[in-house]
Amino acid sequence: DYRKGEILIGRKRVLKPWDLGIIASSGYRYIRVYERLRIGIFSTGSEIVEPGNPRRPGEIYNSTGVLVKAYLDGLRFVATRYYGVYPDDRRAVENILDKALRDNHVVVVTGGAGVSKADVVRDVVSSSGEFVFRGIAIRPGRPTSLAVVDQKPVFMLSGYPVAAWTALEAVVVPAIYRSLELEPPVKPSVKAKLARRVPNTIGYRSFIRVSVWRKHGRYYAEPYMLRGSGVLSSLVRTNGYIVLDENSEGYEKGEEVTVYLHSSIV
């Protein structure tokens, strides 16, 4: 396959099974690699409880923290550590943020990124670091923010699960690939005709979940819902999403769009 002196695998590459195969075929048992990127994750919110625990009136289970960890665990070069749920208490958030920063290269926080007095994460980060941006024009996921604390990135995501998923897709994971100078994987996609009109608000980049099916050799896409940053069924009951550019007023029924798939087309 290779001539003597040729480079088998270049630097800054996530090793795939065939990469390991070509390395093994050349007689190498061990090679030097970078350590995995350590990402610390914790959730905030006095109303949040972990799954498996009793839930009192007004409390909600921490689906967002579970989703974020599972998503990041899908990156083969990442090692996550989950620290749990912490109340909207400044001292508690300061302590866990300090620990997560000491243990990891990157920190991701869910919840507490809003502007209400109960959301203390932004106040803690403001006093100990510097914001790169506070809020971003994506829907869902407007509270998404990024700061640098102790020379490490701290991503702040909405406590709503679908908004957090959007932030992972649109901001967090692309930023990680870019910072490591890695080529991001190609997302599977299809061209599909919209089954109905999808409006958009100028100035926002919108991520709309859709269900795709095939009929008579063509793909069609049905928008599941246009709003609902906390409605997990909009991910579970769909198999893809479309992106509406911030300069677009939307797509018309019958218009052909690119659908990025997160599940198979049945």
C-alpha contacts under 8 A as a table, 3 or more apart, distances in Angstrom:
res1	aa1	res2	aa2	distance
2	Y	6	E	6.32
2	Y	8	L	7.45
3	R	6	E	5.65
7	I	10	G	6.71
8	L	22	I	7.27
8	L	23	I	7.02
9	I	13	R	7.89
9	I	19	D	6.99
9	I	23	I	7.98
10	G	13	R	6.65
12	K	180	L	7.51
12	K	181	E	6.71
12	K	182	L	5.98
13	R	182	L	6.30
13	R	183	E	7.64
14	V	76	R	7.68
14	V	77	F	6.89
14	V	182	L	7.65
15	L	19	D	5.72
15	L	20	L	6.78
16	K	19	D	5.12
16	K	20	L	6.53
17	P	20	L	5.22
17	P	21	G	6.24
18	W	21	G	4.70
18	W	22	I	6.21
19	D	22	I	5.34
19	D	23	I	6.30
20	L	23	I	5.06
20	L	24	A	6.09
21	G	24	A	5.09
21	G	25	S	6.05
22	I	25	S	4.96
22	I	26	S	6.44
23	I	26	S	5.38
23	I	27	G	6.89
23	I	28	Y	5.84
23	I	29	R	7.97
24	A	27	G	5.18
24	A	28	Y	5.25
24	A	29	R	6.37
25	S	28	Y	7.49
28	Y	31	I	7.11
36	R	77	F	5.04
36	R	78	V	5.10
36	R	79	A	5.88
37	L	77	F	6.27
37	L	78	V	4.71
37	L	79	A	5.97
37	L	104	N	7.89
37	L	105	H	6.44
37	L	106	V	7.78
38	R	78	V	6.02
38	R	79	A	4.89
38	R	80	T	5.76
38	R	81	R	7.50
38	R	103	D	7.87
38	R	104	N	4.88
38	R	105	H	5.29
38	R	106	V	6.47
39	I	78	V	7.06
39	I	79	A	6.26
39	I	80	T	4.79
39	I	81	R	6.32
39	I	104	N	5.54
39	I	105	H	6.05
39	I	106	V	4.75
39	I	107	V	5.51
39	I	108	V	7.13
40	G	80	T	5.82
40	G	81	R	4.88
40	G	82	Y	6.01
40	G	83	Y	7.27
40	G	100	A	5.57
40	G	101	L	7.62
40	G	103	D	7.48
40	G	104	N	5.81
40	G	105	H	7.87
40	G	106	V	6.30
40	G	107	V	4.69
40	G	108	V	6.19
41	I	65	G	7.54
41	I	69	K	7.14
41	I	80	T	7.22
41	I	81	R	6.13
41	I	82	Y	4.83
41	I	83	Y	6.11
41	I	84	G	7.79
41	I	100	A	7.66
41	I	107	V	5.90
41	I	108	V	4.88
41	I	109	V	5.83
41	I	110	T	7.89
42	F	65	G	6.96
42	F	82	Y	5.93
42	F	83	Y	5.08
42	F	84	G	5.29
42	F	85	V	6.07
42	F	86	Y	7.62
42	F	108	V	6.77
42	F	109	V	5.26
42	F	110	T	6.56
43	S	62	N	7.96
43	S	65	G	6.09
43	S	83	Y	7.96
43	S	84	G	6.22
43	S	85	V	4.65
43	S	86	Y	6.23
43	S	109	V	5.63
43	S	110	T	4.70
43	S	111	G	6.01
43	S	159	G	7.83
44	T	48	I	7.32
44	T	85	V	5.43
44	T	86	Y	4.73
44	T	87	P	5.61
44	T	88	D	6.26
44	T	93	V	7.78
44	T	109	V	7.45
44	T	110	T	6.33
44	T	111	G	5.19
44	T	112	G	5.93
45	G	48	I	5.30
45	G	85	V	7.20
45	G	86	Y	6.30
45	G	87	P	4.93
45	G	88	D	5.25
45	G	111	G	6.34
45	G	112	G	6.58
45	G	119	D	7.87
46	S	86	Y	7.00
46	S	87	P	4.19
46	S	88	D	5.43
47	E	58	G	6.74
47	E	59	E	4.64
47	E	60	I	6.27
47	E	87	P	7.76
48	I	59	E	5.76
48	I	60	I	5.20
48	I	61	Y	5.77
48	I	62	N	5.82
48	I	85	V	6.98
49	V	53	N	6.92
49	V	55	R	6.95
49	V	59	E	6.75
49	V	60	I	6.15
49	V	61	Y	5.02
49	V	62	N	5.82
49	V	85	V	7.01
50	E	53	N	6.02
50	E	61	Y	5.58
50	E	62	N	5.32
50	E	84	G	7.78
50	E	85	V	7.18
51	P	61	Y	5.57
51	P	62	N	6.46
51	P	63	S	7.85
55	R	59	E	5.94
55	R	60	I	7.05
55	R	61	Y	7.63
56	R	59	E	5.61
62	N	65	G	5.82
62	N	66	V	6.81
62	N	85	V	7.98
63	S	66	V	5.25
63	S	67	L	6.16
63	S	161	P	6.59
64	T	67	L	5.06
64	T	68	V	6.14
64	T	110	T	7.09
64	T	159	G	6.27
64	T	160	Y	6.36
64	T	161	P	4.45
64	T	164	A	6.99
65	G	68	V	5.21
65	G	69	K	6.22
65	G	110	T	6.62
66	V	69	K	5.38
66	V	70	A	6.13
67	L	70	A	5.23
67	L	71	Y	6.03
67	L	161	P	7.04
67	L	165	W	7.57
68	V	71	Y	5.15
68	V	72	L	6.24
68	V	164	A	7.24
68	V	165	W	7.10
68	V	168	L	7.79
69	K	72	L	5.27
69	K	73	D	5.97
69	K	80	T	6.86
69	K	82	Y	7.24
70	A	73	D	5.03
70	A	74	G	6.58
71	Y	74	G	5.43
71	Y	75	L	7.65
72	L	75	L	5.58
72	L	78	V	7.01
72	L	80	T	7.16
73	D	76	R	7.12
73	D	78	V	6.55
73	D	79	A	6.83
73	D	80	T	6.51
75	L	78	V	5.51
83	Y	96	I	7.88
83	Y	100	A	7.91
86	Y	89	D	7.77
86	Y	92	A	6.71
86	Y	93	V	6.80
87	P	92	A	7.06
87	P	93	V	7.65
88	D	92	A	7.79
88	D	93	V	7.40
88	D	112	G	7.34
88	D	118	A	6.12
88	D	119	D	6.44
88	D	120	V	6.11
89	D	92	A	5.37
89	D	93	V	6.22
89	D	120	V	6.91
90	R	93	V	5.23
90	R	94	E	6.04
90	R	120	V	6.04
90	R	121	V	7.67
90	R	124	V	6.73
91	R	94	E	5.06
91	R	95	N	6.17
92	A	95	N	5.28
92	A	96	I	6.35
93	V	96	I	5.35
93	V	97	L	5.92
93	V	120	V	7.72
93	V	121	V	6.86
93	V	124	V	7.28
94	E	97	L	5.26
94	E	98	D	6.10
94	E	124	V	6.29
95	N	98	D	5.22
95	N	99	K	6.35
96	I	99	K	5.06
96	I	100	A	6.03
97	L	100	A	5.09
97	L	101	L	6.07
97	L	107	V	7.99
98	D	101	L	5.23
98	D	102	R	6.31
99	K	102	R	5.14
99	K	103	D	6.25
100	A	103	D	5.18
100	A	104	N	5.98
100	A	107	V	6.56
101	L	104	N	5.42
101	L	105	H	6.95
101	L	106	V	7.13
101	L	107	V	6.59
101	L	150	D	7.61
101	L	152	K	7.27
104	N	107	V	6.92
105	H	152	K	6.30
105	H	153	P	7.67
106	V	152	K	6.04
106	V	153	P	5.38
106	V	154	V	6.16
107	V	152	K	7.86
107	V	153	P	6.50
107	V	154	V	4.77
107	V	155	F	6.26
108	V	154	V	5.80
108	V	155	F	4.75
108	V	156	M	6.00
108	V	157	L	7.36
109	V	154	V	7.44
109	V	155	F	6.19
109	V	156	M	4.88
109	V	157	L	6.04
110	T	113	A	7.51
110	T	156	M	6.02
110	T	157	L	4.77
110	T	158	S	5.65
110	T	159	G	5.08
110	T	164	A	7.49
111	G	114	G	7.65
111	G	119	D	7.60
111	G	121	V	7.96
111	G	156	M	7.41
111	G	157	L	6.22
111	G	158	S	5.07
111	G	159	G	3.84
111	G	160	Y	7.61
112	G	118	A	7.38
112	G	119	D	4.03
112	G	120	V	5.76
112	G	121	V	5.13
112	G	122	R	7.15
112	G	158	S	7.40
112	G	159	G	7.18
113	A	119	D	6.03
113	A	120	V	7.45
113	A	121	V	5.82
113	A	122	R	5.77
113	A	143	P	6.02
113	A	144	T	7.30
113	A	145	S	7.48
113	A	156	M	5.93
113	A	157	L	6.48
113	A	158	S	6.26
113	A	159	G	7.99
114	G	119	D	5.72
114	G	122	R	7.63
114	G	143	P	5.96
114	G	158	S	7.61
115	V	119	D	6.42
116	S	119	D	5.47
117	K	120	V	6.88
119	D	122	R	7.11
120	V	123	D	5.26
120	V	124	V	6.29
121	V	124	V	5.19
121	V	125	V	6.15
122	R	125	V	5.14
122	R	126	S	5.93
123	D	126	S	5.09
123	D	127	S	6.33
124	V	127	S	5.39
124	V	128	S	6.49
125	V	128	S	5.25
125	V	129	G	5.50
125	V	130	E	7.28
125	V	131	F	7.86
125	V	147	A	7.23
125	V	149	V	7.20
126	S	129	G	5.52
126	S	130	E	6.10
126	S	131	F	6.99
128	S	149	V	6.30
128	S	150	D	8.00
129	G	147	A	6.68
129	G	148	V	5.61
129	G	149	V	4.29
129	G	150	D	6.92
130	E	147	A	5.44
130	E	148	V	5.42
130	E	149	V	6.61
131	F	134	R	6.60
131	F	145	S	7.73
131	F	146	L	5.99
131	F	147	A	3.97
131	F	148	V	6.29
132	V	145	S	7.65
132	V	146	L	5.43
132	V	147	A	5.09
132	V	148	V	7.04
133	F	136	I	7.44
133	F	145	S	5.59
133	F	146	L	5.53
133	F	147	A	6.96
134	R	143	P	7.23
134	R	144	T	7.00
134	R	145	S	4.62
134	R	146	L	6.65
135	G	142	R	5.42
135	G	143	P	4.55
135	G	144	T	5.01
135	G	145	S	5.06
136	I	141	G	7.52
136	I	142	R	5.10
136	I	143	P	6.61
136	I	144	T	6.00
136	I	145	S	7.01
137	A	142	R	5.74
137	A	203	G	6.84
137	A	204	Y	4.90
137	A	205	R	6.31
138	I	141	G	5.71
138	I	142	R	5.44
138	I	204	Y	5.25
138	I	205	R	4.69
138	I	206	S	5.64
138	I	207	F	7.64
139	R	142	R	6.10
139	R	163	A	7.42
139	R	166	T	7.83
139	R	204	Y	6.53
139	R	205	R	6.22
139	R	206	S	4.63
139	R	207	F	6.19
140	P	162	V	7.09
140	P	163	A	4.71
140	P	166	T	6.53
140	P	206	S	6.87
140	P	207	F	6.97
140	P	227	R	7.65
140	P	228	G	7.83
140	P	229	S	5.56
141	G	144	T	5.71
141	G	157	L	7.37
141	G	158	S	6.29
141	G	162	V	7.88
141	G	163	A	4.19
141	G	164	A	6.31
141	G	166	T	6.20
141	G	167	A	5.89
141	G	229	S	7.49
142	R	158	S	7.84
142	R	163	A	7.80
143	P	156	M	7.73
143	P	157	L	6.50
143	P	158	S	5.78
144	T	155	F	7.41
144	T	156	M	5.63
144	T	157	L	4.75
144	T	158	S	6.26
144	T	164	A	7.96
144	T	167	A	6.49
145	S	155	F	5.91
145	S	156	M	5.02
145	S	157	L	6.70
146	L	153	P	6.88
146	L	154	V	5.74
146	L	155	F	4.65
146	L	156	M	6.13
147	A	153	P	5.84
147	A	154	V	5.20
147	A	155	F	6.61
148	V	151	Q	5.64
148	V	152	K	5.26
148	V	153	P	4.63
148	V	154	V	5.91
149	V	152	K	5.32
149	V	153	P	6.48
149	V	154	V	6.81
155	F	172	V	7.27
157	L	163	A	7.66
157	L	164	A	5.49
157	L	167	A	6.85
158	S	161	P	7.42
158	S	163	A	5.96
158	S	164	A	5.43
159	G	163	A	7.65
159	G	164	A	6.84
160	Y	163	A	5.46
160	Y	164	A	6.18
160	Y	229	S	5.81
160	Y	230	G	4.71
161	P	164	A	5.02
161	P	165	W	6.15
161	P	229	S	6.75
161	P	230	G	5.44
161	P	231	V	7.60
161	P	232	L	6.80
162	V	165	W	4.94
162	V	166	T	6.21
162	V	228	G	7.77
162	V	229	S	4.85
162	V	230	G	5.49
162	V	231	V	6.66
162	V	232	L	6.23
162	V	235	L	7.57
163	A	166	T	5.11
163	A	167	A	6.31
163	A	229	S	5.01
163	A	230	G	7.04
164	A	167	A	5.06
164	A	168	L	6.29
165	W	168	L	5.08
165	W	169	E	6.27
166	T	169	E	5.11
166	T	170	A	5.92
166	T	171	V	7.98
166	T	207	F	7.08
167	A	170	A	5.19
167	A	171	V	5.23
167	A	172	V	6.22
168	L	171	V	5.64
168	L	172	V	4.71
168	L	173	V	5.59
169	E	172	V	6.76
169	E	173	V	6.19
169	E	174	P	7.26
170	A	173	V	7.23
170	A	174	P	6.67
171	V	174	P	5.64
171	V	175	A	5.98
172	V	175	A	5.24
172	V	176	I	6.30
173	V	176	I	5.01
173	V	177	Y	6.32
174	P	177	Y	5.24
174	P	178	R	6.13
174	P	184	P	7.31
175	A	178	R	5.05
175	A	179	S	6.01
176	I	179	S	5.22
176	I	180	L	6.25
177	Y	180	L	5.30
177	Y	181	E	6.02
177	Y	182	L	5.01
177	Y	183	E	6.67
177	Y	184	P	6.05
178	R	181	E	4.94
178	R	182	L	6.17
178	R	183	E	7.74
179	S	182	L	7.74
187	K	260	Y	6.50
187	K	261	L	7.25
188	P	260	Y	6.01
188	P	261	L	5.66
188	P	262	H	7.89
189	S	258	T	6.60
189	S	259	V	5.36
189	S	260	Y	4.41
189	S	261	L	5.51
190	V	219	Y	7.62
190	V	258	T	5.85
190	V	259	V	5.41
190	V	260	Y	6.86
190	V	261	L	7.69
191	K	219	Y	6.79
191	K	256	E	6.39
191	K	257	V	5.61
191	K	258	T	4.75
191	K	259	V	6.19
192	A	212	V	7.59
192	A	218	R	7.18
192	A	219	Y	4.59
192	A	220	Y	4.75
192	A	221	A	5.84
192	A	256	E	5.37
192	A	257	V	5.52
192	A	258	T	6.46
192	A	259	V	6.77
193	K	219	Y	6.41
193	K	220	Y	4.68
193	K	221	A	5.91
193	K	253	K	7.65
193	K	254	G	5.14
193	K	255	E	5.43
193	K	256	E	4.40
193	K	257	V	6.30
194	L	197	R	7.00
194	L	220	Y	5.92
194	L	221	A	4.93
194	L	222	E	6.17
194	L	223	P	7.76
194	L	251	Y	7.99
194	L	252	E	7.37
194	L	253	K	5.26
194	L	254	G	4.92
194	L	255	E	5.68
194	L	256	E	6.41
194	L	257	V	7.12
195	A	220	Y	6.48
195	A	221	A	5.79
195	A	222	E	5.15
195	A	223	P	7.61
195	A	253	K	5.66
195	A	254	G	6.16
196	R	222	E	6.83
196	R	223	P	7.39
196	R	252	E	6.81
196	R	253	K	4.21
196	R	254	G	6.98
197	R	250	G	7.57
197	R	251	Y	5.79
197	R	252	E	4.41
197	R	253	K	4.34
197	R	254	G	7.94
198	V	223	P	7.46
198	V	226	L	7.72
198	V	250	G	5.39
198	V	251	Y	5.17
198	V	252	E	6.39
198	V	253	K	7.55
199	P	249	E	5.93
199	P	250	G	4.18
199	P	251	Y	6.40
200	N	204	Y	7.58
200	N	206	S	7.07
200	N	244	L	6.94
200	N	248	S	6.68
200	N	249	E	4.80
200	N	250	G	4.67
201	T	204	Y	5.94
201	T	246	E	7.50
201	T	248	S	7.70
201	T	249	E	6.10
201	T	250	G	7.87
202	I	246	E	5.49
202	I	247	N	5.58
202	I	248	S	6.14
202	I	249	E	5.90
203	G	246	E	4.57
203	G	247	N	6.18
204	Y	245	D	7.14
204	Y	246	E	4.43
204	Y	247	N	7.72
205	R	243	V	6.89
205	R	244	L	5.55
205	R	245	D	4.89
205	R	246	E	4.38
206	S	243	V	5.66
206	S	244	L	5.02
206	S	245	D	6.85
206	S	246	E	7.38
207	F	241	Y	6.40
207	F	242	I	5.80
207	F	243	V	4.77
207	F	244	L	6.54
208	I	223	P	6.74
208	I	224	Y	7.73
208	I	225	M	7.19
208	I	226	L	6.15
208	I	241	Y	5.30
208	I	242	I	5.30
208	I	243	V	6.42
208	I	244	L	7.76
209	R	223	P	5.99
209	R	224	Y	5.80
209	R	225	M	6.84
209	R	226	L	7.79
209	R	234	S	6.30
209	R	235	L	6.72
209	R	238	T	6.45
209	R	239	N	7.77
209	R	240	G	5.89
209	R	241	Y	4.18
209	R	242	I	6.54
210	V	221	A	5.89
210	V	222	E	5.27
210	V	223	P	4.23
210	V	224	Y	5.17
210	V	225	M	7.88
210	V	238	T	5.53
210	V	239	N	6.59
210	V	240	G	5.40
210	V	241	Y	5.16
210	V	242	I	7.11
210	V	259	V	7.96
211	S	221	A	5.45
211	S	222	E	5.14
211	S	223	P	6.45
211	S	224	Y	6.64
211	S	237	R	7.46
211	S	238	T	4.57
211	S	239	N	5.44
211	S	240	G	6.32
211	S	241	Y	7.99
212	V	219	Y	6.61
212	V	220	Y	5.52
212	V	221	A	4.44
212	V	222	E	6.50
212	V	238	T	7.59
212	V	239	N	6.52
212	V	240	G	7.06
212	V	265	I	6.39
213	W	219	Y	5.64
213	W	220	Y	5.51
213	W	221	A	6.69
213	W	265	I	6.14
213	W	266	V	6.81
214	R	217	G	6.37
214	R	218	R	5.48
214	R	219	Y	4.45
214	R	220	Y	6.28
214	R	265	I	7.80
215	K	218	R	5.40
215	K	219	Y	6.39
215	K	220	Y	7.52
221	A	259	V	7.92
223	P	226	L	7.25
224	Y	234	S	6.23
224	Y	238	T	7.08
225	M	228	G	7.31
225	M	234	S	6.82
228	G	231	V	5.26
231	V	234	S	5.88
232	L	235	L	5.52
232	L	236	V	6.34
233	S	236	V	4.73
233	S	237	R	5.48
233	S	238	T	7.92
234	S	237	R	5.73
234	S	238	T	6.20
235	L	238	T	5.33
235	L	239	N	7.30
236	V	239	N	7.76
238	T	263	S	7.73
239	N	261	L	5.75
239	N	262	H	5.44
239	N	263	S	4.50
239	N	264	S	6.36
239	N	265	I	6.78
240	G	259	V	6.04
240	G	260	Y	5.28
240	G	261	L	4.05
240	G	262	H	5.18
240	G	263	S	6.63
241	Y	259	V	5.50
241	Y	260	Y	5.40
241	Y	261	L	6.60
241	Y	262	H	7.89
242	I	257	V	7.31
242	I	258	T	6.35
242	I	259	V	5.01
242	I	260	Y	6.34
244	L	248	S	6.40
244	L	250	G	6.51
245	D	248	S	5.26
251	Y	255	E	6.46
252	E	255	E	5.52
261	L	264	S	7.12
